[in-house]
Amino acid sequence: MSTNENDAIVYKKRGVRRVSPRNGKIFYTPTARKSLKPRVDMVFESVDQAYGFYVKYAHASGFSVRKNTSYSNTKGVFKLKYFTCSKEGFKIPNKGKGKRRKPSKRVGCEAHIKLQLTIDGKFEVYIFQEEHNHSFEHEEDLQFLTSVRRFDHVKENAIQALSTINLGPVRAFNVLKSLYGSYEEVGATRTDFKNYKRDLNQYIGENDADMVIKRLAKKKEYCPNFTFEYEVNQDGTLGGVFWEDEISKINYMVFGDVVGFDATYRLNKYDMVFLPFTGIDNHNRNVTLGAVLLGSETVDSYRWLLRMYARRLVLHLK
């Protein structure tokens, strides 16, 4: 990349350009280091090793890779495997109604590598088509190549952890960008982060209440003094859930002379009411005696709440 007198950014073309004398078509040959370039008769221990090698070559050259045709024997072992440029072939138009139309990036590129299984169980390159019919990505844009973007467990856990403090996927991306030092080092884009969060929400779907109950039940297995109760409505939705841990029980035994609860907290997404049971310690500070989530503020909901807490009081007194 360079700049002219007007400070306009000028990107340097990558690869060697060739014009066919027969039909005038333009082809581009990558200029990656020789050590990264595949060659015929090169042998790999496995298909995954060959794919990783070709991805490194593609990243250094400025294009992305797609796994293509494969042929297996009766035992399911690959005999032939093809890796192609991501712009290979042409997209078949989708004539279905209600489908979002997305522009295709395929231009019929014929660059590819073909592997065949050898007698000793390894994979040998027997065809390597090097030329492309399109230009390559600039160095500043290599992090956007599909085959080199890495969305691992570290990023997944970061999105889930940051979402617990109301930080969305875009902010999670910015946090990781600051930790890694640059956009390129993150190994994924903002869109990747948003797509993962969307897929996670779709996976949870209508099972979110079941996941909460299962998590509370799991906690009770490891914490015997942890207690929870829940109610299910006639339509199968969660009507309410109450929980208290060992510290809450101790607080009640010591500071449970006066118990209050506040119903002014409401969750935005599920429209449920959060009611913390609180007391006052000998330093005039609030202490938690338990907590409840209610699906609605009806008479029946509060009746269940008070009856349930009354049973908890009797158990504490025993």
N, C-alpha and C positions, 0 to 999 in steps of 0.2 A: 504494500500500500504506500502511496506517495501523495504529495500535494503539489499543486501548481501555484501560480502567482495569486490566484483568487482564493486560495486555501480550499479548493474543492477536492474532495477525496477521490482519488483515482486508484482503482483496484488493479493489481497486476494479474494478467491472465495466467492461468496455471495449465501445465501440460504442453505438449508439442502439437501444433495444429497442422493438419494435412488436408489438402483439397484433392479429391479424386479426379484424375484427368478424363475419365470416361463419362461420368455423370455429374460432376461438379459438387458432389456431396462433401461435407466437411466432417472430418474425423479428428478426435483428440486422443493422444497417447499420454498416460500418466508419466510423471518424471520422479517417481518415488525412488528411494535408495535401492540399489541392486539387492541388498540383503533382505529387503522387504518384499521383493517382487517374486511371485510364484513362477515356476518354470515346469515344463513337461518333464516327467520322470521323477519329480519331487515326491517323496514318500512321507506320510503322516501316520502316527500310531492310531488315530481315530478320526471319525468325521468331525467331532467337536474341535479337535486340534486343528484340522484343516480349515474349518470355518473361522476359528479365532485368528489364524494366520491371514486369511483373506480379508477379514474385517480390518486388521491392522494395516494391511496394504491399501485397502480402500480409504481408510481414514487419512493416511499419509498422502493419498492421491487427490482426495476431495470428492468422493462419491460414496453412496451407501449400498449395502449388500442385502439381497433377499434370498432366502432359501427356496429352491425351486424343485424340480422333478427329482424323484428318488425311486429306485427299483430295489425290491427286497426278495430274498429267496423264501422258501417255504418255512424256514425257521425264524423269519423276521429280521434277518441280518441284511444290512444294506449291501447291495452289489454295485450299484451306481448311484452317484449323488451329484447334483448340479447346484452351483451357487452362481447367481446372476447379479447384474447391476439392478438396483431398485427401479430403474426406468426401463427395464426390459418389457417388451410386449406393449399391448395397448389395452386400456380399460374397456370392458364390455359395458355399454350403456345400460343403466338400470331403468326399466320402463314401469316399474311398480309405482303405484300412487302413494302419496304421502311420504315418500322418501326424500331426504335432503340431498340435493345435488351438490357434489363437491368436485372441483376441477381436478383432472387427473394429471399426474406428473410423469406418466409413462410416455415415452417417445419412440419406442421400438428399438432401444439400445440392445446390441448383440454381444456386449462384453460379458464373459462368463468364464467359469472354471468347471471342469468335469473330473470327477474322481471315480476310480474303479477299484474294487476289492482285489487284493493280491492273494497269492496262494498261502502266504504266511499270515493272513488276517490283517494286513495293513491296507492303507488307501493311497493309491498312486495317482498323480495328476497325468491324464493322458490327452487333455485338450485345454489350452489356455488362450482365450481370445482377449487381447489386450486393448484394442481400440474401442472408443466410445463415439457415439454420434451426437454428443452434447458436451458443453463445457463443464468444468468442475467447480465445486464450491470454493470460495475464497477461504483463506486461513482463519479470518475473523468469524466465519460462520460454521466452522467444523463441528462445534458443539451441538448444532441442530441436526446433524445427520442421524437418521433413525437407528442405524445399526450400531452406533457408538454411544447412544444414550443409555445410561445404566440407572435403573430404578430398583435399588436393592432394599433390604430390610432396614437399613439405617434410615433411609429417607421415609419409608413407610411408618416406622416407629416415631420419627420426628413429627410427621403430620398428625398422628394420633395423639401424641403427647401435647403438642402445642394447641390442638383443638380443645383440650380440656381446660385451657385458660383463654378460650374464645379467640384464638389466632387462626385465621383461615389459611388455605393452601398457599395463597400468594405471599402472605406474611411469613409463612413457614419457609418458602423458597428464599425470601430475603434474609432470613435468619441463617440458613445454611450457606447462602452466598457469602455472608460476612464471616462465617466460621471457616469456610474453605478458602476464602481469599479472592475469588473471582467467579463470574458466571460460568466460565469454561470448566472450572474444577468441580462444579456441582454434578455434572454428568447428566442433567435433565433440565427441562424447560419449565416455565411457569404453567404451560398447558398440561404437561405431564403431571404436575402436582394437582392441578384442578381436576384432571380426569381420574386420578387415583381416588381423590376425595369423593367424587361423584360415584364411582364404582363401589366404594366402601359404603356409602349411604344407600345405594341400591341393594347391596348385599344384606345390609341390616334390615331394610324394608320394614315389613310389619312384624318382624321378630324382635324388635328392640325391647319390648316389655319382657318377653321370655328370657332374653339375654341378661336383663337386670336381675330377675328372680334367680336364675341359675348362678349368677355371680354372687348374690347374697348367700345362697345355699352353699356355694363353694367356700365362702369365707367362714361360714359357721362350722364347716368340717375342720378348719385349721384353728379357729378361735371358738372353743366350746361356750364361752360366756357371751358370745355375740348372739343376739336375738332379733328375729324379724317376723312379721306377719303381713299378709296381703289379702286383698279381696278382689274377686273377679266379677264384673257385671254380667248381666244376662246375655248381652251381645258378645261376650268373650273378651272384652277390653279390660284393662287394668283399672279397677276402681280406686284402689289405694294401697299403699305399702308403708309399713312402719318398721323402723330399725333402731336399735340401741346397742352400743358396745359395752365393754366392761367398765370403762371410765365413766360412761353415762350412768350406769347402774350405781357406781360408787358415789357419784355426784348426787344422785337422788337420795341415797341412804343418809348422806350427810347434810345436804342442802335442799331437801325436798319438802320443806314445810310449806312453801308457797310455790306453785307451778303455774307458769303462764305460757301461752303459745300465741304466735303472731301469724295471721293469715294474709299478710299484705304482699308476700313474695309469690310471683307467678312466673313459670317458665314460658319463654316466648314460643318455642317450637311446638311443644306438646300441649300448651295451655293448661298445665297442671298447677295446682297450688302447693307450695312448699311451706310446711308448718314446723318450725323448730320449737321443741319444748325446752324452756329455759328456767333456771332458778338463779338465786343470788347467793354468792358465797360470803364469808365473813369479811371480805375486803370490798364488798359492794360491787363485785364484778359478775357479769353474766357467765353462767356455766351451762353447758348443754346436757339435757336430760333425755334426749331422744329426738327423732325427726320423723316426719310423715310427708308423703306425697299423696295428694288427693286429686282424683280425676275431675271432680266437680264440687261445687259448693252448694250441694243440696242438703235438705234435712236428713235424708238417709245417710249421706256421706259423713256428716258430723255425728250422727247417731252411732255409726260403726266406729268412728274414731274414738268417741268417748267411752263406749263399751269396751273396746279393745284396750284403751289405756287403763280403764278401771280394773280389768283382769291383770294387767301388768302390775298395778299397785298392790293387788292382793298377793301376787307372787313375791313381790319385794318384801311385803310384811312377813310372809312366812319365812 
